[in-house]
C-alpha cells in the first residue's frame, strides 16, 4: 500500500533553530555526522576500541585519572540517580545543598534510594559559602555532601573549594552535579577533590541528549566495594556496568552505540579547541551577553561573581508576557531560549551559551531578537544592545 | 595546537559489518540519516509533534490503544526495570517464568524492586505450556506473571495465550518482555491481553540501541494510580514521565531527541512495509536459514514449533572453536553473529535475522561464511548450504 494511504507522518524534518535555552545546545555538524555512521555490535573489537577512546578523552575533559569514568546510558538525571543508588545504602545520612531545581531533585532521588536526607537551603540565585554549608551539617557526620556546581535552573556557580572543605569536616564524600559546567567552566575533578560527579551530553559538550558521563574517585570506589546490600537499580548498577567498560568486557546491556559515536566526536572537538580556551570563550560571550542585556534595562538573576557563563537567568520585565515573547523568538527568529522553573516560572528567562552555541553570532542574534520581542509587546528599550556587547568584544 | 600533537584519536570510522547477532541489527540508512538531523529543544512545539507521531506509530506497531505507550530514555533493560519499579511495591508477589538469561534478569530486577519473587523454571531452549506455568503458581495469587515472549538468549518463542490464561487464574497482570519479538513476530498487545510490555529499538525495529518502548493497559494503569509508596527510581517514574508524553508536557528529563528521530523513521518504515508482511518476511528467511544450517549438519537449539524467527540458536559442532570461528567471520566477511550466554557460552551461536537484516542477502552471506568458517577449522561439510536455503525460497 502506498505510504500516502497509510495515514503516516512524513520523515522528520526539524525546522531551523538556534538553541540558546538550558539545553539541548547548538550541535556541531561533525557530531551529528558521527552519530549517523553505521552501527557496530556492542562487543565488536572495533567498538570496544571506540569505548576506550571515549573513556580516555572523557578523563581528560573531566580532569581526572579515575578508573571508574564513563558515560551512563541515559540522560543527565540517570547519571544523578547512578551516583545515589550506588553510593547510598538504606539509612545513610546525606546532606544536599538546595538552591534550585537540581538540588531539589538530588534530595528526592537520594530519599528514593533510602538515604536519610538533610538539606541546607539557600535563596535561589545565590551560591553557598563554606559557612552556609557548615551550618547545614549541624556538626553531624554525613556519608555524602551533595552540591550542584552549575545550577541550571538559576544560573549560579557553586565554589567547590568551600564544598570540599565542609565535606572533609563532616567526613563526607563530595558528590557534584556538573551537568551544565562540564566543558563550559573550569572543572578538574581530581584537583578539586570531587569524589563522584555526573554530567550530561546536551549542555557544554554540545552533543545530543542521551548519555550521562560519571566519574568516581578511589574513595568512592571503596564505598562501592564495601556495599552490604544490592544496588536497587539493575540498569544503573556500577558493579556490573564497570565490567563492560573495564577489561572484562562482560555484557550488561546493549550500549547506545551511535550516541557514543557522537560523544566521541564532541570530546575530540573539545580537546582540539583546548579546555582553557573553551572556558575562556564561554566567559567572553557570557560577559558580552550580560552587558547587552543590562544595557537595555534587563536585570540578571545572579550577581556577576557567582554567575554561570553557560547559562544566564534574566528577570522578565513587568508587563512582558513570557509565553508570547518566547513564541515570538521561536517563530520570528528560530531562536529558543528557556523559561523559568519552579518559583522562577513565568518571571525568568534562561539563556544558554553552551559549547558550539557560545559564539558572537549567538549573542548577536539573541540580543537583537530579544529587543524585537520587547518592542513587539510595546516596550522599546530605545538602545541597541549590540553596542554594549560589542564594547566587551573590543575591550 | 594541531590535533596531531594532542594524542587524539581520529573520528570514528566504523568498519563495514553485517550485524546478524542478537542485536543491534542491520539499520536502514534512512534511520541513520534521520538521527543526524538538527537537534530540537525537548519542549519545542515541532518536537512535541514528533513525539505525538512516535506515540501514534508505536501504538500501531504494538497493537494497542493503551494511552500509556511511549519509549523510555534507555535501552531495553531500562524498559524492563521501568515495568517492575512502577508496578511493584515492597512485598508484592511476582511469578517469573525463567527459561533463559532474560527471565533470570527479570527475577533479579523484580527482587531489587522489593518483590517477593517466585520463579518457575523450564529447560533453556523450551517454552512454557499453560500447565508448566500453572504448576509454578502452586495455587497462590500473584500481582504479576512475567514471561519473555522472545527469549533472545535461546531463541524460544513463548505462547502468550497460555500465559494469559494462567495470569487470569492467579489474578495477575501479565508482564511481557517483547524486546526481540516486536516488529518480527505477530504481537498485538490488546488482543493478547498483555498488561505491561517493554521492548528495545535495536532488534526487529532496526534502530540503534538507546530507547525502550513500553506500554501499559488500563488495568496496569489502575495499579500505578493506586501506589502507596513512591517509585524507587526517579528516572523511570512513570507518573512524572507520562506528564511529559501526555498533554501536560511537564518537563521531567531531557529526552534523547535524535534517538527519537531515528525511532520515528524506523516505525514509519515498518508501517509502510505492513506488519503482516514484515512478520511473514522474518518467518521466510528464518526457515531458509534453518534449512541451510541443518543441511550442513548443524543442529538447532530449539524445535521448529517454538523457534523464534528473528533469532536462531545453533549448536557449535564438536571440535569447532567458538572464538576462532566468530573472529574469522568478522575478519574475513565483516559478519557478526552472537555467542551463547550462561550455560550456552562457548557451545552455541546466535544468529539474528532482524528487521532490515532479515533478507535473502543476509541468509546467503551467513550460510556461505559459516561454511567457510567450518572449513577453516578442518570440517568441510561437503554440501553447499545455499541449496537447501534456495529450496525454501523456491517453494
Boltz contact constraints between the chains, C-beta under 6 A:
constraints:
  - contact:
      token1: [A, 3]
      token2: [B, 272]
      max_distance: 6.0
  - contact:
      token1: [A, 6]
      token2: [B, 271]
      max_distance: 6.0
  - contact:
      token1: [A, 8]
      token2: [B, 268]
      max_distance: 6.0
  - contact:
      token1: [A, 8]
      token2: [B, 271]
      max_distance: 6.0
  - contact:
      token1: [A, 9]
      token2: [B, 53]
      max_distance: 6.0
  - contact:
      token1: [A, 11]
      token2: [B, 265]
      max_distance: 6.0
  - contact:
      token1: [A, 12]
      token2: [B, 34]
      max_distance: 6.0
  - contact:
      token1: [A, 12]
      token2: [B, 50]
      max_distance: 6.0
  - contact:
      token1: [A, 12]
      token2: [B, 261]
      max_distance: 6.0
  - contact:
      token1: [A, 12]
      token2: [B, 264]
      max_distance: 6.0
  - contact:
      token1: [A, 14]
      token2: [B, 37]
      max_distance: 6.0
  - contact:
      token1: [A, 14]
      token2: [B, 38]
      max_distance: 6.0
  - contact:
      token1: [A, 14]
      token2: [B, 40]
      max_distance: 6.0
  - contact:
      token1: [A, 15]
      token2: [B, 46]
      max_distance: 6.0
  - contact:
      token1: [A, 19]
      token2: [B, 41]
      max_distance: 6.0
  - contact:
      token1: [A, 21]
      token2: [B, 41]
      max_distance: 6.0
  - contact:
      token1: [A, 24]
      token2: [B, 39]
      max_distance: 6.0
  - contact:
      token1: [A, 27]
      token2: [B, 39]
      max_distance: 6.0
  - contact:
      token1: [A, 32]
      token2: [B, 36]
      max_distance: 6.0
  - contact:
      token1: [A, 34]
      token2: [B, 12]
      max_distance: 6.0
  - contact:
      token1: [A, 35]
      token2: [B, 35]
      max_distance: 6.0
  - contact:
      token1: [A, 35]
      token2: [B, 36]
      max_distance: 6.0
  - contact:
      token1: [A, 36]
      token2: [B, 32]
      max_distance: 6.0
  - contact:
      token1: [A, 36]
      token2: [B, 35]
      max_distance: 6.0
  - contact:
      token1: [A, 36]
      token2: [B, 36]
      max_distance: 6.0
  - contact:
      token1: [A, 37]
      token2: [B, 14]
      max_distance: 6.0
  - contact:
      token1: [A, 38]
      token2: [B, 14]
      max_distance: 6.0
  - contact:
      token1: [A, 39]
      token2: [B, 24]
      max_distance: 6.0
  - contact:
      token1: [A, 39]
      token2: [B, 27]
      max_distance: 6.0
  - contact:
      token1: [A, 39]
      token2: [B, 208]
      max_distance: 6.0
  - contact:
      token1: [A, 40]
      token2: [B, 14]
      max_distance: 6.0
  - contact:
      token1: [A, 41]
      token2: [B, 19]
      max_distance: 6.0
  - contact:
      token1: [A, 41]
      token2: [B, 21]
      max_distance: 6.0
  - contact:
      token1: [A, 41]
      token2: [B, 336]
      max_distance: 6.0
  - contact:
      token1: [A, 46]
      token2: [B, 15]
      max_distance: 6.0
  - contact:
      token1: [A, 50]
      token2: [B, 12]
      max_distance: 6.0
  - contact:
      token1: [A, 53]
      token2: [B, 9]
      max_distance: 6.0
  - contact:
      token1: [A, 73]
      token2: [B, 74]
      max_distance: 6.0
  - contact:
      token1: [A, 73]
      token2: [B, 75]
      max_distance: 6.0
  - contact:
      token1: [A, 74]
      token2: [B, 73]
      max_distance: 6.0
  - contact:
      token1: [A, 74]
      token2: [B, 74]
      max_distance: 6.0
  - contact:
      token1: [A, 75]
      token2: [B, 73]
      max_distance: 6.0
  - contact:
      token1: [A, 75]
      token2: [B, 253]
      max_distance: 6.0
  - contact:
      token1: [A, 75]
      token2: [B, 254]
      max_distance: 6.0
  - contact:
      token1: [A, 77]
      token2: [B, 235]
      max_distance: 6.0
  - contact:
      token1: [A, 77]
      token2: [B, 253]
      max_distance: 6.0
  - contact:
      token1: [A, 78]
      token2: [B, 235]
      max_distance: 6.0
  - contact:
      token1: [A, 81]
      token2: [B, 234]
      max_distance: 6.0
  - contact:
      token1: [A, 81]
      token2: [B, 235]
      max_distance: 6.0
  - contact:
      token1: [A, 108]
      token2: [B, 234]
      max_distance: 6.0
  - contact:
      token1: [A, 109]
      token2: [B, 234]
      max_distance: 6.0
  - contact:
      token1: [A, 112]
      token2: [B, 230]
      max_distance: 6.0
  - contact:
      token1: [A, 112]
      token2: [B, 232]
      max_distance: 6.0
  - contact:
      token1: [A, 112]
      token2: [B, 234]
      max_distance: 6.0
  - contact:
      token1: [A, 202]
      token2: [B, 254]
      max_distance: 6.0
  - contact:
      token1: [A, 208]
      token2: [B, 39]
      max_distance: 6.0
  - contact:
      token1: [A, 208]
      token2: [B, 257]
      max_distance: 6.0
  - contact:
      token1: [A, 208]
      token2: [B, 258]
      max_distance: 6.0
  - contact:
      token1: [A, 209]
      token2: [B, 254]
      max_distance: 6.0
  - contact:
      token1: [A, 209]
      token2: [B, 256]
      max_distance: 6.0
  - contact:
      token1: [A, 210]
      token2: [B, 210]
      max_distance: 6.0
  - contact:
      token1: [A, 210]
      token2: [B, 256]
      max_distance: 6.0
  - contact:
      token1: [A, 210]
      token2: [B, 259]
      max_distance: 6.0
  - contact:
      token1: [A, 230]
      token2: [B, 112]
      max_distance: 6.0
  - contact:
      token1: [A, 232]
      token2: [B, 112]
      max_distance: 6.0
  - contact:
      token1: [A, 232]
      token2: [B, 232]
      max_distance: 6.0
  - contact:
      token1: [A, 234]
      token2: [B, 81]
      max_distance: 6.0
  - contact:
      token1: [A, 234]
      token2: [B, 108]
      max_distance: 6.0
  - contact:
      token1: [A, 234]
      token2: [B, 109]
      max_distance: 6.0
  - contact:
      token1: [A, 234]
      token2: [B, 112]
      max_distance: 6.0
  - contact:
      token1: [A, 235]
      token2: [B, 77]
      max_distance: 6.0
  - contact:
      token1: [A, 235]
      token2: [B, 78]
      max_distance: 6.0
  - contact:
      token1: [A, 235]
      token2: [B, 81]
      max_distance: 6.0
  - contact:
      token1: [A, 253]
      token2: [B, 75]
      max_distance: 6.0
  - contact:
      token1: [A, 253]
      token2: [B, 77]
      max_distance: 6.0
  - contact:
      token1: [A, 254]
      token2: [B, 75]
      max_distance: 6.0
  - contact:
      token1: [A, 254]
      token2: [B, 202]
      max_distance: 6.0
  - contact:
      token1: [A, 254]
      token2: [B, 209]
      max_distance: 6.0
  - contact:
      token1: [A, 256]
      token2: [B, 209]
      max_distance: 6.0
  - contact:
      token1: [A, 256]
      token2: [B, 210]
      max_distance: 6.0
  - contact:
      token1: [A, 257]
      token2: [B, 208]
      max_distance: 6.0
  - contact:
      token1: [A, 258]
      token2: [B, 208]
      max_distance: 6.0
  - contact:
      token1: [A, 259]
      token2: [B, 210]
      max_distance: 6.0
  - contact:
      token1: [A, 261]
      token2: [B, 12]
      max_distance: 6.0
  - contact:
      token1: [A, 264]
      token2: [B, 12]
      max_distance: 6.0
  - contact:
      token1: [A, 265]
      token2: [B, 11]
      max_distance: 6.0
  - contact:
      token1: [A, 268]
      token2: [B, 8]
      max_distance: 6.0
  - contact:
      token1: [A, 271]
      token2: [B, 6]
      max_distance: 6.0
  - contact:
      token1: [A, 271]
      token2: [B, 8]
      max_distance: 6.0
  - contact:
      token1: [A, 272]
      token2: [B, 3]
      max_distance: 6.0
  - contact:
      token1: [A, 336]
      token2: [B, 41]
      max_distance: 6.0
